[in-house]
């Protein structure tokens, strides 16, 4: 799971400027609002890299690279999770949250499902792994 805490690139008395991602071309920028308790994802993309930036609230992120165990981490505003192709991922809203999703690859707009492959719920796999 690649998690980055994003810091401001510039600050003065007017506020700050923060580069979330740079030197990368993107295909879509999406705003997701998730109500507390809701789960998004439980899928992977074959050809798309997904950047999930937490704007507000908090989410429990689940991630699983091929042949690895499921990882879990609480993400708060200002943190960015990068999900590479074939990496399974899910976001569970610990509270009402807003998430900015930036994608590079065919998963966008009307093609959302073209590169989205559903998997069994990652949070349940995590519970099963720790109960063994």
Secondary structure, DSSP 8 states (H G I E B T S, - for coil): -EEEE---SEEETTEEE--SS-S---SEEEEEEE-TT-EEEEEE-SS-EEEEEEEESEEEEEEE-TTS--EEEEEETTEEEEE-TT-EEEEEESSSEEEEEEEESS-SGGGGGGG-EE-S-HHHHHHHHHH-
